C-alpha cells in the first residue's frame, strides 16, 4: 500500500517556529544559509518574513500558524510539494492551535518526509549528503488503499 516518490535534488523545505523558538530557528538558518540557499524555502507567516529578512533569500510565506499556516504546510506536504519540515516547536508552552500542530506533524510522518523539531536534528538533516541529491522514499498509495474497499460487482 505504498509507492515510491523521488524527492528532487533541490528540496522544498518548510520552516516553522513557535514564538519562543523563532530566534533559535533564525540563528540556525543564518548558520546554514549556504545550504539553505540551494533549496526552495517555505515558512509560516512571521517566521518566513523574519528568515527572508535575516538571510536575504526568497521565502514563500503561508499564513501565520494560528491562522491556518500549519494547515497550509500540511496540505502542501500531502500534495508532495514540501520535502522536509524544520519545525522548532516549544514543548514547554501550550499553544492555542495545538491540534493544528499535531495534525501537521502527523501528516509529515504519514507522508514520510524528514522532520526536525530541534536544532540537533535539523543539523543532522541539513548536513546529510542526501540533502543535495534526489532521494527515493516510500509514500502512501492512496489508489491502492481505496481499491481495498471497492468491490467489483
LOMAR-969593 format. One record per residue (C-alpha): y, z, x; residue in three letters. Coordinates in steps of 0.1 Angstrom, whole numbers, padded with zeros to 4 digits, always signed. Example, Ala and Ser with C-alpha at 12.3 -4.5 7.8 and 13.67 -1.06 7.14 Angstrom:
2
-0045+0078+0123ALA -0011+0071+0137SER 
! end
This chain:
153
+0000+0000+0000UNK +0022-0006+0030UNK +0036-0037+0047UNK +0053-0043+0080UNK +0090-0048+0083UNK +0108-0058+0115UNK +0139-0039+0124UNK +0163-0062+0142UNK +0174-0056+0178UNK +0209-0048+0165UNK +0203-0018+0144UNK +0223-0008+0113UNK +0230+0029+0119UNK +0243+0053+0092UNK +0263+0082+0105UNK +0268+0112+0082UNK +0281+0147+0088UNK +0289+0178+0068UNK +0324+0192+0073UNK +0313+0219+0098UNK +0294+0192+0118UNK +0319+0164+0119UNK +0333+0175+0153UNK +0298+0176+0167UNK +0290+0141+0155UNK +0323+0127+0168UNK +0317+0142+0202UNK +0281+0128+0202UNK +0294+0094+0191UNK +0320+0094+0219UNK +0294+0102+0245UNK +0272+0074+0231UNK +0299+0049+0224UNK +0284+0023+0248UNK +0250+0023+0230UNK +0266+0026+0195UNK +0289-0004+0202UNK +0258-0027+0204UNK +0249-0019+0168UNK +0264-0021+0133UNK +0278+0013+0122UNK +0280+0026+0086UNK +0291+0060+0075UNK +0302+0081+0046UNK +0339+0082+0039UNK +0358+0108+0060UNK +0331+0108+0087UNK +0334+0070+0090UNK +0372+0070+0093UNK +0371+0097+0120UNK +0344+0078+0140UNK +0362+0045+0137UNK +0394+0061+0150UNK +0377+0081+0178UNK +0356+0052+0191UNK +0379+0022+0182UNK +0349+0005+0167UNK +0343-0011+0133UNK +0326+0012+0109UNK +0317+0002+0073UNK +0326+0033+0052UNK +0309+0042+0020UNK +0324+0068-0004UNK +0326+0104+0007UNK +0292+0122+0004UNK +0300+0144-0026UNK +0315+0113-0044UNK +0284+0092-0041UNK +0284+0082-0004UNK +0250+0098+0003UNK +0235+0079-0026UNK +0251+0046-0014UNK +0235+0052+0020UNK +0201+0059+0004UNK +0204+0027-0017UNK +0210+0007+0015UNK +0180+0023+0031UNK +0158+0014+0002UNK +0171-0022+0003UNK +0163-0025+0040UNK +0199-0026+0051UNK +0201+0006+0071UNK +0176+0010+0100UNK +0185+0045+0113UNK +0201+0076+0099UNK +0220+0101+0121UNK +0229+0130+0097UNK +0244+0161+0113UNK +0240+0185+0084UNK +0249+0221+0082UNK +0218+0242+0074UNK +0239+0274+0071UNK +0264+0262+0044UNK +0254+0254+0009UNK +0267+0221-0002UNK +0277+0213-0038UNK +0258+0180-0035UNK +0226+0194-0021UNK +0204+0173-0045UNK +0220+0141-0031UNK +0214+0153+0004UNK +0177+0160-0003UNK +0174+0126-0020UNK +0189+0108+0010UNK +0165+0125+0034UNK +0136+0118+0011UNK +0145+0081+0009UNK +0148+0079+0047UNK +0114+0094+0052UNK +0099+0072+0024UNK +0112+0040+0040UNK +0101+0052+0074UNK +0133+0049+0093UNK +0143+0071+0122UNK +0163+0102+0112UNK +0181+0127+0134UNK +0195+0158+0118UNK +0207+0174+0151UNK +0221+0164+0184UNK +0189+0168+0204UNK +0170+0144+0181UNK +0199+0120+0180UNK +0199+0120+0218UNK +0162+0111+0218UNK +0167+0083+0193UNK +0198+0067+0209UNK +0182+0068+0244UNK +0149+0053+0233UNK +0142+0018+0248UNK +0132+0008+0213UNK +0168+0011+0201UNK +0178-0023+0216UNK +0148-0044+0206UNK +0130-0055+0175UNK +0107-0029+0161UNK +0079-0033+0135UNK +0074-0004+0112UNK +0054+0003+0080UNK +0073+0005+0047UNK +0060+0009+0012UNK +0047-0022-0005UNK +0062-0018-0040UNK +0045-0050-0052UNK +0010-0037-0043UNK +0019-0003-0058UNK +0029-0019-0091UNK -0002-0041-0091UNK -0024-0010-0091UNK -0010-0001-0126UNK -0012-0037-0140UNK -0043-0047-0158UNK -0054-0083-0161UNK -0064-0086-0198UNK 
! end
